[in-house]
Amino acid sequence: MVFVRTVRSLAEARFKDISVEDLNYLESTLVRDVIPNLNPKARRLLNLASLALNVASIPSTLKPFSTLSIGDRRRWLERVNAESNLYNIIALLDVIVLATHMTNPRISSRIGYRREEAVGGVRVEPEPALSRSGKPRGAYDVIVVGSGAGGSVIAWELSRRGFKVALFEAGPEPSRDELVKLHPSLRALKYFWDSGLTFTWGNPVIHLPFGRVLGGTVTVNSGTMFRAPGRALNLWYKATGVNVDSGALERAYEIMERMLGVKQVPEHLLGGNAIVMRRGLRL
Ligand SMILES: Cc1cc2nc3c(=O)[nH]c(=O)nc-3n(C[C@H](O)[C@H](O)[C@H](O)COP(=O)(O)OP(=O)(O)OC[C@H]3O[C@@H](n4cnc5c(N)ncnc54)[C@H](O)[C@@H]3O)c2cc1C
């Protein structure tokens, strides 16, 4: 399949020290876990991008990209104009290369991400008993579309004030166990719109994924909870004239933090990037 061949040859060109063993891991993960979880639109897009990359190298090298020697592949990639559409096409395939490569425990442990250790210690709380009726019946006071950070809070606030609320969500409802155990790269394929392959339109193209799952993007985001600092509220006030009642905001934060169980990340769960960031802050 052209997609698998292209991703493998791109990975080989991108990572100077990649071993055959790691390339085989990448290829088998693509076939076993990535491709079956791609939605049809994303699959078409990636096949087209792979074809485009292979055709693009022909005018200057007389060969499709994936049949070039590693050295020629690297030299050809260096010559691709960063302002061109081809560069964006390669960036799209790079997303797949990186996301798939990072599922390899040998690779992720090099940056201090020891997934098995981190996930092994997580205790999955029992699911709360909520009524999920499938199809809404009868009359509702309010219909909320989307169960993300915005929709879920509105639905909760309205229902606790006595309104009859129906909450519609386009995405599936995964179990908590699945959310914890599934590798983040593979989680993106299942629980993001268009398998996570959504981008801003322009040059450069910017990768902008968003969740399609019960709980919205919050279910699949980085899980960082940060109170907006006073100086940000002041800047927004100056820019927009909107005056946020900081006392009410603090109370809302307290409620949300309690409901979501917000806590400081324990030392053993800190990844390599967080440790480097902390070291930088202390300098
Ligand atoms: C990769 C990533 C990481 C992030 N990390 C953080 C973080 O660590 N901390 C932080 O504070 N913020 C983070 N964010 C931002 C944060 O997740 C979003 O700002 C927030 O989720 C937006 O909430 P929302 O309700 O507007 O939209 P969403 O949370 O995206 O929810 C929208 C919901 O509506 C559903 N929907 C859409 N259309 C329909 C339809 N027609 N019918 C039914 N359902 C529909 C979608 O499926 C989705 O579930 C991150 C965002 C991304 C993309």
The ligand as an SDF file (V2000), in Angstrom:
LIG
                    3D

 53 58  0  0  0  0  0  0  0  0999 V2000
   -4.8050   18.9140   21.5650 C   0  0  0  0  0  0  0  0  0  0  0  0
   -5.4260   19.9190   22.5050 C   0  0  0  0  0  0  0  0  0  0  0  0
   -4.9390   20.0180   23.8020 C   0  0  0  0  0  0  0  0  0  0  0  0
   -5.5050   20.9440   24.6910 C   0  0  0  0  0  0  0  0  0  0  0  0
   -5.0540   20.9760   25.9880 N   0  0  0  0  0  0  0  0  0  0  0  0
   -5.6510   21.8070   26.8890 C   0  0  0  0  0  0  0  0  0  0  0  0
   -5.2660   21.8060   28.2600 C   0  0  0  0  0  0  0  0  0  0  0  0
   -4.3910   21.0470   28.6690 O   0  0  0  0  0  0  0  0  0  0  0  0
   -5.8930   22.6550   29.1260 N   0  0  0  0  0  0  0  0  0  0  0  0
   -6.8930   23.5050   28.6820 C   0  0  0  0  0  0  0  0  0  0  0  0
   -7.4450   24.2610   29.5180 O   0  0  0  0  0  0  0  0  0  0  0  0
   -7.3040   23.5180   27.3880 N   0  0  0  0  0  0  0  0  0  0  0  0
   -6.7200   22.6850   26.4810 C   0  0  0  0  0  0  0  0  0  0  0  0
   -7.1530   22.6680   25.1760 N   0  0  0  0  0  0  0  0  0  0  0  0
   -8.2670   23.5480   24.7930 C   0  0  0  0  0  0  0  0  0  0  0  0
   -9.6170   23.0170   25.3060 C   0  0  0  0  0  0  0  0  0  0  0  0
   -9.6870   21.6010   25.1900 O   0  0  0  0  0  0  0  0  0  0  0  0
  -10.7390   23.6860   24.4900 C   0  0  0  0  0  0  0  0  0  0  0  0
  -10.6050   25.0870   24.6310 O   0  0  0  0  0  0  0  0  0  0  0  0
  -12.1210   23.2950   24.9980 C   0  0  0  0  0  0  0  0  0  0  0  0
  -12.2770   21.8860   24.9990 O   0  0  0  0  0  0  0  0  0  0  0  0
  -13.1850   23.9220   24.0970 C   0  0  0  0  0  0  0  0  0  0  0  0
  -14.4570   23.5730   24.5960 O   0  0  0  0  0  0  0  0  0  0  0  0
  -15.7360   23.6150   23.6760 P   0  0  0  0  0  0  0  0  0  0  0  0
  -16.8920   23.1580   24.5090 O   0  0  0  0  0  0  0  0  0  0  0  0
  -15.8190   24.9550   23.0310 O   0  0  0  0  0  0  0  0  0  0  0  0
  -15.4530   22.6010   22.4870 O   0  0  0  0  0  0  0  0  0  0  0  0
  -15.1240   21.0060   22.5600 P   0  0  0  0  0  0  0  0  0  0  0  0
  -14.5470   20.6190   23.8890 O   0  0  0  0  0  0  0  0  0  0  0  0
  -14.3110   20.7230   21.3470 O   0  0  0  0  0  0  0  0  0  0  0  0
  -16.5480   20.3200   22.4440 O   0  0  0  0  0  0  0  0  0  0  0  0
  -17.3720   20.3890   21.3130 C   0  0  0  0  0  0  0  0  0  0  0  0
  -18.1900   19.0960   21.2710 C   0  0  0  0  0  0  0  0  0  0  0  0
  -19.2940   19.2870   20.3810 O   0  0  0  0  0  0  0  0  0  0  0  0
  -19.4790   18.1070   19.6200 C   0  0  0  0  0  0  0  0  0  0  0  0
  -20.1900   18.5060   18.4000 N   0  0  0  0  0  0  0  0  0  0  0  0
  -19.7640   19.3660   17.4380 C   0  0  0  0  0  0  0  0  0  0  0  0
  -20.7070   19.4810   16.4940 N   0  0  0  0  0  0  0  0  0  0  0  0
  -21.7450   18.6800   16.8610 C   0  0  0  0  0  0  0  0  0  0  0  0
  -23.0140   18.3880   16.2930 C   0  0  0  0  0  0  0  0  0  0  0  0
  -23.4190   18.9610   15.1630 N   0  0  0  0  0  0  0  0  0  0  0  0
  -23.8340   17.5190   16.9500 N   0  0  0  0  0  0  0  0  0  0  0  0
  -23.4520   16.9260   18.1180 C   0  0  0  0  0  0  0  0  0  0  0  0
  -22.2420   17.1780   18.6990 N   0  0  0  0  0  0  0  0  0  0  0  0
  -21.4150   18.0450   18.0740 C   0  0  0  0  0  0  0  0  0  0  0  0
  -18.0570   17.6160   19.3740 C   0  0  0  0  0  0  0  0  0  0  0  0
  -18.0550   16.2390   19.0230 O   0  0  0  0  0  0  0  0  0  0  0  0
  -17.4080   17.8890   20.7250 C   0  0  0  0  0  0  0  0  0  0  0  0
  -17.5590   16.7810   21.5870 O   0  0  0  0  0  0  0  0  0  0  0  0
   -6.5810   21.7760   24.2600 C   0  0  0  0  0  0  0  0  0  0  0  0
   -7.0630   21.6700   22.9420 C   0  0  0  0  0  0  0  0  0  0  0  0
   -6.4830   20.7500   22.0730 C   0  0  0  0  0  0  0  0  0  0  0  0
   -7.0170   20.6470   20.6740 C   0  0  0  0  0  0  0  0  0  0  0  0
  1  2  1  0
  2  3  1  0
  2 52  2  0
  3  4  2  0
  4  5  1  0
  4 50  1  0
  5  6  2  0
  6  7  1  0
  6 13  1  0
  7  8  2  0
  7  9  1  0
  9 10  1  0
 10 11  2  0
 10 12  1  0
 12 13  2  0
 13 14  1  0
 14 15  1  0
 14 50  1  0
 15 16  1  0
 16 17  1  0
 16 18  1  0
 18 19  1  0
 18 20  1  0
 20 21  1  0
 20 22  1  0
 22 23  1  0
 23 24  1  0
 24 25  2  0
 24 26  1  0
 24 27  1  0
 27 28  1  0
 28 29  2  0
 28 30  1  0
 28 31  1  0
 31 32  1  0
 32 33  1  0
 33 34  1  0
 33 48  1  0
 34 35  1  0
 35 36  1  0
 35 46  1  0
 36 37  1  0
 36 45  1  0
 37 38  2  0
 38 39  1  0
 39 40  1  0
 39 45  2  0
 40 41  1  0
 40 42  2  0
 42 43  1  0
 43 44  2  0
 44 45  1  0
 46 47  1  0
 46 48  1  0
 48 49  1  0
 50 51  2  0
 51 52  1  0
 52 53  1  0
M  END
$$$$
